[in-house]
Structures are given as structure tokens and as C-alpha cells.
Amino acid sequence: MKAGIDVKRVLLMVTPVALVLCAVVVVPVVLERWDDRRARLGAIRAEKQALYRARLEPCSGGVDSIGIEELAPRPGEIGVDIFPAFAAPEGFRLSHASLSGHAGASAAGYLPPPPPPPERAEVNQATEPLAPSYKTFPPVVLPQALGTRALETLKAEIDHADAAGSMGLDGVTYILRYDDKCASAWSPAPGTRAHKIIGLVNALDSLSKEDASEAATLHADVSRWIAELESDTRELAD
């Protein structure tokens, strides 16, 4: 009678061969895929970092008060002026507790026009300048937590404004100021940090001019933009 197959001995003989084949064939494939995945994740993070760094620009000069005291931000407040290329300026003042909107004029002069030609200078000097026509809206009372978060978020963005300057012939220019600090943005590209900041600014601007019946929806928009900015800061801040 023939002896039966010794399974244990066969396994002992086959297992080392299988392990060697695994090391030679499988492990390199796994490592290659891991390297590819790590490279893809690195590229995604680098892209996110680039978008995060595309934030507000420091004001480059030419920004000053135009003398409308009613529209100027008070100490500790943030003043935002919005300059559409083909419409009248508008903006708002933001404090911890309230939001005051205005339209038709701005609290800041930005990139003043060039002086008139010499032949027209005498005519212009003889003409009395017209007082700016503008409208102010009733102050909007903000929930304290929301007002504080919005104010501190925008102050931090003004403080960290370091993007390269950009400007075009149309689009919308935004000027954000508090105390002696100033930052700006011009029609920022979607996905950038600046675009999200301006999303918050536009939500606040709408809230400063809307009827109280729309307040709950606009509060949600303001909170959403703040949360998105805070999330990016936690993930991507240097």
C-alpha cells in the first residue's frame, strides 16, 4: 500500500516559494500603486494650497476717505466698499452687533481719475462739484455670535492679505478696511480663497439691504461662508 501524501511537508515546501513570488510580483505592484496614490494626494493638496494662498491683496495706494463721514467705518468696525465697473458703488459697515448698508456712493476713493487736460482745467475749476447722492439702509441687528464670527473672520483676512495685485477693465473691485488696515480683491476666480471671502462679503452686503423677512436665509449664507473659510484654515494654514 502506497504511503499517503504528507500535506504538512508539501505546504512547507510550497509556502516559501509562494512567499518569494509574492515578494517579487505583488509587493512592487502594491508599492507602485501606493506611490501613485501618494503623488495624486500630494498634487491635490498642492492645488488646494495654491487656491488657499490666492487670497486678498494688500491695498496698493490710492485708497482714501472721500469725506462722507456717515459711510466711514468707526474704530473697530470693518468698512467694505464695492465698485462694480458699470454700476454705482455700494457697501456696508460691520460691527460685532450690527450691519449698516449704503448704496450710490462709497466711503473710500479708489484710483481717482486723471486730471483734466489743461484747456479744460479752468472750466472744471469754475464748476462747483456736485455732492454725491447715496442711500443708507436701516441698521440690521445681528446675533452676537454671528456678528463676532463675521467681524473676526474678515479682520483676519485683511491682516493676511498678501496676494499679488490684479486689475482689469471691468469686473468688480472690493475694498475692505478697518482701523488703518486695508485689503482689496478684483473679481476673484472661483475656488480661490479670495472668491470665498467675497462670497461672505456679498452675503453680508445683501443682508445689509434686504427686508427682515429674508434675514434667516441670509444668516445661513453668512454662516456657511464663514464655516468654509474656517475649515480651509484648519486644513491648509501654513
C-alpha positions as protocol buffer text, in pm:
chain_id: "A"
residue {
  index: 1
  type: MET
  ca { x: 0 y: 0 z: 0 }
}
residue {
  index: 2
  type: LYS
  ca { x: 139 y: 338 z: -101 }
}
residue {
  index: 3
  type: ALA
  ca { x: 205 y: 591 z: 165 }
}
residue {
  index: 4
  type: GLY
  ca { x: -37 y: 891 z: 170 }
}
residue {
  index: 5
  type: ILE
  ca { x: 69 y: 1242 z: 72 }
}
residue {
  index: 6
  type: ASP
  ca { x: 222 y: 1432 z: 361 }
}
residue {
  index: 7
  type: VAL
  ca { x: 25 y: 1756 z: 340 }
}
residue {
  index: 8
  type: LYS
  ca { x: 236 y: 1933 z: 600 }
}
residue {
  index: 9
  type: ARG
  ca { x: 555 y: 1856 z: 411 }
}
residue {
  index: 10
  type: VAL
  ca { x: 403 y: 1979 z: 85 }
}
residue {
  index: 11
  type: LEU
  ca { x: 291 y: 2301 z: 250 }
}
residue {
  index: 12
  type: LEU
  ca { x: 635 y: 2352 z: 399 }
}
residue {
  index: 13
  type: MET
  ca { x: 785 y: 2312 z: 53 }
}
residue {
  index: 14
  type: VAL
  ca { x: 533 y: 2533 z: -131 }
}
residue {
  index: 15
  type: THR
  ca { x: 496 y: 2820 z: 119 }
}
residue {
  index: 16
  type: PRO
  ca { x: 849 y: 2963 z: 78 }
}
residue {
  index: 17
  type: VAL
  ca { x: 810 y: 2960 z: -300 }
}
residue {
  index: 18
  type: ALA
  ca { x: 475 y: 3139 z: -273 }
}
residue {
  index: 19
  type: LEU
  ca { x: 623 y: 3400 z: -40 }
}
residue {
  index: 20
  type: VAL
  ca { x: 910 y: 3464 z: -279 }
}
residue {
  index: 21
  type: LEU
  ca { x: 669 y: 3504 z: -572 }
}
residue {
  index: 22
  type: CYS
  ca { x: 459 y: 3741 z: -363 }
}
residue {
  index: 23
  type: ALA
  ca { x: 766 y: 3948 z: -278 }
}
residue {
  index: 24
  type: VAL
  ca { x: 881 y: 3959 z: -638 }
}
residue {
  index: 25
  type: VAL
  ca { x: 546 y: 4020 z: -809 }
}
residue {
  index: 26
  type: VAL
  ca { x: 284 y: 4153 z: -569 }
}
residue {
  index: 27
  type: VAL
  ca { x: 483 y: 4383 z: -340 }
}
residue {
  index: 28
  type: PRO
  ca { x: 626 y: 4602 z: -620 }
}
residue {
  index: 29
  type: VAL
  ca { x: 277 y: 4646 z: -767 }
}
residue {
  index: 30
  type: VAL
  ca { x: 138 y: 4746 z: -427 }
}
residue {
  index: 31
  type: LEU
  ca { x: 425 y: 4988 z: -368 }
}
residue {
  index: 32
  type: GLU
  ca { x: 384 y: 5140 z: -714 }
}
residue {
  index: 33
  type: ARG
  ca { x: 14 y: 5195 z: -657 }
}
residue {
  index: 34
  type: TRP
  ca { x: 85 y: 5345 z: -316 }
}
residue {
  index: 35
  type: ASP
  ca { x: 340 y: 5583 z: -470 }
}
residue {
  index: 36
  type: ASP
  ca { x: 87 y: 5681 z: -738 }
}
residue {
  index: 37
  type: ARG
  ca { x: -178 y: 5743 z: -476 }
}
residue {
  index: 38
  type: ARG
  ca { x: 62 y: 5947 z: -264 }
}
residue {
  index: 39
  type: ALA
  ca { x: 161 y: 6153 z: -569 }
}
residue {
  index: 40
  type: ARG
  ca { x: -204 y: 6217 z: -658 }
}
residue {
  index: 41
  type: LEU
  ca { x: -283 y: 6321 z: -300 }
}
residue {
  index: 42
  type: GLY
  ca { x: 21 y: 6548 z: -298 }
}
residue {
  index: 43
  type: ALA
  ca { x: -90 y: 6712 z: -623 }
}
residue {
  index: 44
  type: ILE
  ca { x: -442 y: 6763 z: -487 }
}
residue {
  index: 45
  type: ARG
  ca { x: -307 y: 6921 z: -168 }
}
residue {
  index: 46
  type: ALA
  ca { x: -68 y: 7143 z: -365 }
}
residue {
  index: 47
  type: GLU
  ca { x: -359 y: 7266 z: -576 }
}
residue {
  index: 48
  type: LYS
  ca { x: -565 y: 7334 z: -262 }
}
residue {
  index: 49
  type: GLN
  ca { x: -270 y: 7523 z: -110 }
}
residue {
  index: 50
  type: ALA
  ca { x: -238 y: 7737 z: -423 }
}
residue {
  index: 51
  type: LEU
  ca { x: -609 y: 7823 z: -413 }
}
residue {
  index: 52
  type: TYR
  ca { x: -583 y: 7897 z: -39 }
}
residue {
  index: 53
  type: ARG
  ca { x: -294 y: 8139 z: -95 }
}
residue {
  index: 54
  type: ALA
  ca { x: -490 y: 8325 z: -363 }
}
residue {
  index: 55
  type: ARG
  ca { x: -648 y: 8548 z: -100 }
}
residue {
  index: 56
  type: LEU
  ca { x: -695 y: 8923 z: -60 }
}
residue {
  index: 57
  type: GLU
  ca { x: -440 y: 9171 z: -192 }
}
residue {
  index: 58
  type: PRO
  ca { x: -291 y: 9449 z: 20 }
}
residue {
  index: 59
  type: CYS
  ca { x: -415 y: 9790 z: -93 }
}
residue {
  index: 60
  type: SER
  ca { x: -152 y: 9936 z: -320 }
}
residue {
  index: 61
  type: GLY
  ca { x: -225 y: 10303 z: -258 }
}
residue {
  index: 62
  type: GLY
  ca { x: -482 y: 10542 z: -393 }
}
residue {
  index: 63
  type: VAL
  ca { x: -737 y: 10442 z: -128 }
}
residue {
  index: 64
  type: ASP
  ca { x: -855 y: 10723 z: 97 }
}
residue {
  index: 65
  type: SER
  ca { x: -1164 y: 10871 z: 255 }
}
residue {
  index: 66
  type: ILE
  ca { x: -1382 y: 11082 z: 27 }
}
residue {
  index: 67
  type: GLY
  ca { x: -1526 y: 11268 z: 323 }
}
residue {
  index: 68
  type: ILE
  ca { x: -1868 y: 11106 z: 366 }
}
residue {
  index: 69
  type: GLU
  ca { x: -1848 y: 11068 z: 741 }
}
residue {
  index: 70
  type: GLU
  ca { x: -2179 y: 10881 z: 759 }
}
residue {
  index: 71
  type: LEU
  ca { x: -2037 y: 10595 z: 550 }
}
residue {
  index: 72
  type: ALA
  ca { x: -1689 y: 10575 z: 703 }
}
residue {
  index: 73
  type: PRO
  ca { x: -1615 y: 10281 z: 937 }
}
residue {
  index: 74
  type: ARG
  ca { x: -1582 y: 10371 z: 1303 }
}
residue {
  index: 75
  type: PRO
  ca { x: -1290 y: 10241 z: 1514 }
}
residue {
  index: 76
  type: GLY
  ca { x: -1309 y: 9862 z: 1534 }
}
residue {
  index: 77
  type: GLU
  ca { x: -1566 y: 9834 z: 1254 }
}
residue {
  index: 78
  type: ILE
  ca { x: -1500 y: 9692 z: 909 }
}
residue {
  index: 79
  type: GLY
  ca { x: -1596 y: 9906 z: 613 }
}
residue {
  index: 80
  type: VAL
  ca { x: -1649 y: 9739 z: 277 }
}
residue {
  index: 81
  type: ASP
  ca { x: -1683 y: 9934 z: -48 }
}
residue {
  index: 82
  type: ILE
  ca { x: -1789 y: 9756 z: -368 }
}
residue {
  index: 83
  type: PHE
  ca { x: -1713 y: 9914 z: -705 }
}
residue {
  index: 84
  type: PRO
  ca { x: -1887 y: 9744 z: -1000 }
}
residue {
  index: 85
  type: ALA
  ca { x: -1746 y: 9853 z: -1336 }
}
residue {
  index: 86
  type: PHE
  ca { x: -2084 y: 9954 z: -1478 }
}
residue {
  index: 87
  type: ALA
  ca { x: -2294 y: 10043 z: -1174 }
}
residue {
  index: 88
  type: ALA
  ca { x: -2289 y: 10277 z: -877 }
}
residue {
  index: 89
  type: PRO
  ca { x: -2075 y: 10177 z: -578 }
}
residue {
  index: 90
  type: GLU
  ca { x: -2224 y: 10030 z: -265 }
}
residue {
  index: 91
  type: GLY
  ca { x: -2108 y: 9872 z: 59 }
}
residue {
  index: 92
  type: PHE
  ca { x: -2163 y: 9832 z: 430 }
}
residue {
  index: 93
  type: ARG
  ca { x: -2018 y: 9879 z: 777 }
}
residue {
  index: 94
  type: LEU
  ca { x: -1992 y: 9577 z: 1005 }
}
residue {
  index: 95
  type: SER
  ca { x: -1959 y: 9570 z: 1383 }
}
residue {
  index: 96
  type: HIS
  ca { x: -1997 y: 9288 z: 1637 }
}
residue {
  index: 97
  type: ALA
  ca { x: -2367 y: 9363 z: 1669 }
}
residue {
  index: 98
  type: SER
  ca { x: -2493 y: 9531 z: 1352 }
}
residue {
  index: 99
  type: LEU
  ca { x: -2464 y: 9580 z: 979 }
}
residue {
  index: 100
  type: SER
  ca { x: -2526 y: 9915 z: 806 }
}
residue {
  index: 101
  type: GLY
  ca { x: -2562 y: 9918 z: 427 }
}
residue {
  index: 102
  type: HIS
  ca { x: -2527 y: 10201 z: 178 }
}
residue {
  index: 103
  type: ALA
  ca { x: -2563 y: 10239 z: -200 }
}
residue {
  index: 104
  type: GLY
  ca { x: -2491 y: 10505 z: -460 }
}
residue {
  index: 105
  type: ALA
  ca { x: -2161 y: 10622 z: -312 }
}
residue {
  index: 106
  type: SER
  ca { x: -1866 y: 10480 z: -120 }
}
residue {
  index: 107
  type: ALA
  ca { x: -1672 y: 10562 z: 193 }
}
residue {
  index: 108
  type: ALA
  ca { x: -1342 y: 10534 z: 5 }
}
residue {
  index: 109
  type: GLY
  ca { x: -1199 y: 10696 z: -305 }
}
residue {
  index: 110
  type: TYR
  ca { x: -1021 y: 10440 z: -523 }
}
residue {
  index: 111
  type: LEU
  ca { x: -797 y: 10501 z: -822 }
}
residue {
  index: 112
  type: PRO
  ca { x: -905 y: 10863 z: -882 }
}
residue {
  index: 113
  type: PRO
  ca { x: -943 y: 10970 z: -1246 }
}
residue {
  index: 114
  type: PRO
  ca { x: -652 y: 11151 z: -1414 }
}
residue {
  index: 115
  type: PRO
  ca { x: -652 y: 11531 z: -1405 }
}
residue {
  index: 116
  type: PRO
  ca { x: -834 y: 11711 z: -1689 }
}
residue {
  index: 117
  type: PRO
  ca { x: -644 y: 11842 z: -1992 }
}
residue {
  index: 118
  type: PRO
  ca { x: -501 y: 12195 z: -1944 }
}
residue {
  index: 119
  type: GLU
  ca { x: -758 y: 12350 z: -2178 }
}
residue {
  index: 120
  type: ARG
  ca { x: -1044 y: 12220 z: -1958 }
}
residue {
  index: 121
  type: ALA
  ca { x: -888 y: 12290 z: -1619 }
}
residue {
  index: 122
  type: GLU
  ca { x: -1030 y: 12643 z: -1590 }
}
residue {
  index: 123
  type: VAL
  ca { x: -1380 y: 12521 z: -1675 }
}
residue {
  index: 124
  type: ASN
  ca { x: -1361 y: 12246 z: -1414 }
}
residue {
  index: 125
  type: GLN
  ca { x: -1225 y: 12482 z: -1151 }
}
residue {
  index: 126
  type: ALA
  ca { x: -1519 y: 12717 z: -1207 }
}
residue {
  index: 127
  type: THR
  ca { x: -1774 y: 12439 z: -1169 }
}
residue {
  index: 128
  type: GLU
  ca { x: -1899 y: 12357 z: -823 }
}
residue {
  index: 129
  type: PRO
  ca { x: -1856 y: 11986 z: -751 }
}
residue {
  index: 130
  type: LEU
  ca { x: -2183 y: 11801 z: -703 }
}
residue {
  index: 131
  type: ALA
  ca { x: -2248 y: 11641 z: -366 }
}
residue {
  index: 132
  type: PRO
  ca { x: -2259 y: 11262 z: -400 }
}
residue {
  index: 133
  type: SER
  ca { x: -2608 y: 11113 z: -400 }
}
residue {
  index: 134
  type: TYR
  ca { x: -2642 y: 10800 z: -191 }
}
residue {
  index: 135
  type: LYS
  ca { x: -2883 y: 10597 z: 18 }
}
residue {
  index: 136
  type: THR
  ca { x: -2834 y: 10443 z: 359 }
}
residue {
  index: 137
  type: PHE
  ca { x: -3033 y: 10147 z: 487 }
}
residue {
  index: 138
  type: PRO
  ca { x: -3163 y: 10090 z: 841 }
}
residue {
  index: 139
  type: PRO
  ca { x: -2905 y: 9904 z: 1053 }
}
residue {
  index: 140
  type: VAL
  ca { x: -2954 y: 9529 z: 1071 }
}
residue {
  index: 141
  type: VAL
  ca { x: -2913 y: 9379 z: 1418 }
}
residue {
  index: 142
  type: LEU
  ca { x: -2700 y: 9064 z: 1407 }
}
residue {
  index: 143
  type: PRO
  ca { x: -2700 y: 8773 z: 1653 }
}
residue {
  index: 144
  type: GLN
  ca { x: -2392 y: 8842 z: 1864 }
}
residue {
  index: 145
  type: ALA
  ca { x: -2219 y: 8512 z: 1783 }
}
residue {
  index: 146
  type: LEU
  ca { x: -2271 y: 8559 z: 1408 }
}
residue {
  index: 147
  type: GLY
  ca { x: -2161 y: 8922 z: 1409 }
}
residue {
  index: 148
  type: THR
  ca { x: -1848 y: 8841 z: 1608 }
}
residue {
  index: 149
  type: ARG
  ca { x: -1753 y: 8550 z: 1380 }
}
residue {
  index: 150
  type: ALA
  ca { x: -1807 y: 8759 z: 1066 }
}
residue {
  index: 151
  type: LEU
  ca { x: -1609 y: 9055 z: 1202 }
}
residue {
  index: 152
  type: GLU
  ca { x: -1316 y: 8847 z: 1325 }
}
residue {
  index: 153
  type: THR
  ca { x: -1308 y: 8638 z: 1006 }
}
residue {
  index: 154
  type: LEU
  ca { x: -1284 y: 8943 z: 781 }
}
residue {
  index: 155
  type: LYS
  ca { x: -1031 y: 9116 z: 1008 }
}
residue {
  index: 156
  type: ALA
  ca { x: -807 y: 8808 z: 989 }
}
residue {
  index: 157
  type: GLU
  ca { x: -836 y: 8804 z: 610 }
}
residue {
  index: 158
  type: ILE
  ca { x: -743 y: 9173 z: 590 }
}
residue {
  index: 159
  type: ASP
  ca { x: -446 y: 9109 z: 820 }
}
residue {
  index: 160
  type: HIS
  ca { x: -322 y: 8822 z: 598 }
}
residue {
  index: 161
  type: ALA
  ca { x: -370 y: 8996 z: 263 }
}
residue {
  index: 162
  type: ASP
  ca { x: -58 y: 8911 z: 63 }
}
residue {
  index: 163
  type: ALA
  ca { x: -169 y: 8804 z: -286 }
}
residue {
  index: 164
  type: ALA
  ca { x: -19 y: 8960 z: -598 }
}
residue {
  index: 165
  type: GLY
  ca { x: -211 y: 9254 z: -740 }
}
residue {
  index: 166
  type: SER
  ca { x: -461 y: 9209 z: -1023 }
}
residue {
  index: 167
  type: MET
  ca { x: -687 y: 9453 z: -1202 }
}
residue {
  index: 168
  type: GLY
  ca { x: -896 y: 9462 z: -1517 }
}
residue {
  index: 169
  type: LEU
  ca { x: -1111 y: 9696 z: -1719 }
}
residue {
  index: 170
  type: ASP
  ca { x: -1440 y: 9553 z: -1598 }
}
residue {
  index: 171
  type: GLY
  ca { x: -1547 y: 9325 z: -1316 }
}
residue {
  index: 172
  type: VAL
  ca { x: -1595 y: 9429 z: -954 }
}
residue {
  index: 173
  type: THR
  ca { x: -1341 y: 9579 z: -714 }
}
residue {
  index: 174
  type: TYR
  ca { x: -1381 y: 9525 z: -339 }
}
residue {
  index: 175
  type: ILE
  ca { x: -1208 y: 9738 z: -74 }
}
residue {
  index: 176
  type: LEU
  ca { x: -1208 y: 9610 z: 287 }
}
residue {
  index: 177
  type: ARG
  ca { x: -1079 y: 9832 z: 568 }
}
residue {
  index: 178
  type: TYR
  ca { x: -1062 y: 9851 z: 944 }
}
residue {
  index: 179
  type: ASP
  ca { x: -864 y: 10097 z: 1156 }
}
residue {
  index: 180
  type: ASP
  ca { x: -551 y: 10168 z: 947 }
}
residue {
  index: 181
  type: LYS
  ca { x: -552 y: 9837 z: 756 }
}
residue {
  index: 182
  type: CYS
  ca { x: -676 y: 9781 z: 403 }
}
residue {
  index: 183
  type: ALA
  ca { x: -712 y: 9491 z: 159 }
}
residue {
  index: 184
  type: SER
  ca { x: -872 y: 9450 z: -181 }
}
residue {
  index: 185
  type: ALA
  ca { x: -992 y: 9199 z: -438 }
}
residue {
  index: 186
  type: TRP
  ca { x: -1091 y: 9222 z: -802 }
}
residue {
  index: 187
  type: SER
  ca { x: -1339 y: 8968 z: -942 }
}
residue {
  index: 188
  type: PRO
  ca { x: -1157 y: 8669 z: -785 }
}
residue {
  index: 189
  type: ALA
  ca { x: -1155 y: 8335 z: -967 }
}
residue {
  index: 190
  type: PRO
  ca { x: -1390 y: 8061 z: -839 }
}
residue {
  index: 191
  type: GLY
  ca { x: -1231 y: 7823 z: -591 }
}
residue {
  index: 192
  type: THR
  ca { x: -976 y: 8070 z: -459 }
}
residue {
  index: 193
  type: ARG
  ca { x: -965 y: 8188 z: -100 }
}
residue {
  index: 194
  type: ALA
  ca { x: -1045 y: 8539 z: -223 }
}
residue {
  index: 195
  type: HIS
  ca { x: -1357 y: 8410 z: -400 }
}
residue {
  index: 196
  type: LYS
  ca { x: -1483 y: 8259 z: -73 }
}
residue {
  index: 197
  type: ILE
  ca { x: -1407 y: 8580 z: 117 }
}
residue {
  index: 198
  type: ILE
  ca { x: -1602 y: 8777 z: -142 }
}
residue {
  index: 199
  type: GLY
  ca { x: -1883 y: 8522 z: -112 }
}
residue {
  index: 200
  type: LEU
  ca { x: -1904 y: 8618 z: 256 }
}
residue {
  index: 201
  type: VAL
  ca { x: -1883 y: 8988 z: 167 }
}
residue {
  index: 202
  type: ASN
  ca { x: -2166 y: 8960 z: -85 }
}
residue {
  index: 203
  type: ALA
  ca { x: -2383 y: 8771 z: 164 }
}
residue {
  index: 204
  type: LEU
  ca { x: -2326 y: 9045 z: 422 }
}
residue {
  index: 205
  type: ASP
  ca { x: -2392 y: 9315 z: 163 }
}
residue {
  index: 206
  type: SER
  ca { x: -2724 y: 9151 z: 71 }
}
residue {
  index: 207
  type: LEU
  ca { x: -2815 y: 9116 z: 437 }
}
residue {
  index: 208
  type: SER
  ca { x: -2743 y: 9487 z: 494 }
}
residue {
  index: 209
  type: LYS
  ca { x: -3004 y: 9582 z: 232 }
}
residue {
  index: 210
  type: GLU
  ca { x: -3272 y: 9312 z: 250 }
}
residue {
  index: 211
  type: ASP
  ca { x: -3605 y: 9308 z: 425 }
}
residue {
  index: 212
  type: ALA
  ca { x: -3607 y: 9140 z: 766 }
}
residue {
  index: 213
  type: SER
  ca { x: -3817 y: 8855 z: 622 }
}
residue {
  index: 214
  type: GLU
  ca { x: -3510 y: 8735 z: 430 }
}
residue {
  index: 215
  type: ALA
  ca { x: -3280 y: 8752 z: 732 }
}
residue {
  index: 216
  type: ALA
  ca { x: -3287 y: 8382 z: 826 }
}
residue {
  index: 217
  type: THR
  ca { x: -3181 y: 8268 z: 478 }
}
residue {
  index: 218
  type: LEU
  ca { x: -2906 y: 8529 z: 458 }
}
residue {
  index: 219
  type: HIS
  ca { x: -2784 y: 8443 z: 810 }
}
residue {
  index: 220
  type: ALA
  ca { x: -2744 y: 8085 z: 686 }
}
residue {
  index: 221
  type: ASP
  ca { x: -2543 y: 8207 z: 383 }
}
residue {
  index: 222
  type: VAL
  ca { x: -2314 y: 8412 z: 607 }
}
residue {
  index: 223
  type: SER
  ca { x: -2262 y: 8116 z: 844 }
}
residue {
  index: 224
  type: ARG
  ca { x: -2190 y: 7881 z: 551 }
}
residue {
  index: 225
  type: TRP
  ca { x: -1918 y: 8102 z: 406 }
}
residue {
  index: 226
  type: ILE
  ca { x: -1758 y: 8154 z: 748 }
}
residue {
  index: 227
  type: ALA
  ca { x: -1761 y: 7777 z: 814 }
}
residue {
  index: 228
  type: GLU
  ca { x: -1598 y: 7708 z: 477 }
}
residue {
  index: 229
  type: LEU
  ca { x: -1324 y: 7964 z: 538 }
}
residue {
  index: 230
  type: GLU
  ca { x: -1262 y: 7826 z: 888 }
}
residue {
  index: 231
  type: SER
  ca { x: -1246 y: 7469 z: 756 }
}
residue {
  index: 232
  type: ASP
  ca { x: -988 y: 7564 z: 492 }
}
residue {
  index: 233
  type: THR
  ca { x: -780 y: 7747 z: 754 }
}
residue {
  index: 234
  type: ARG
  ca { x: -772 y: 7441 z: 980 }
}
residue {
  index: 235
  type: GLU
  ca { x: -670 y: 7216 z: 688 }
}
residue {
  index: 236
  type: LEU
  ca { x: -437 y: 7436 z: 488 }
}
residue {
  index: 237
  type: ALA
  ca { x: -294 y: 7717 z: 701 }
}
residue {
  index: 238
  type: ASP
  ca { x: 86 y: 7732 z: 681 }
}
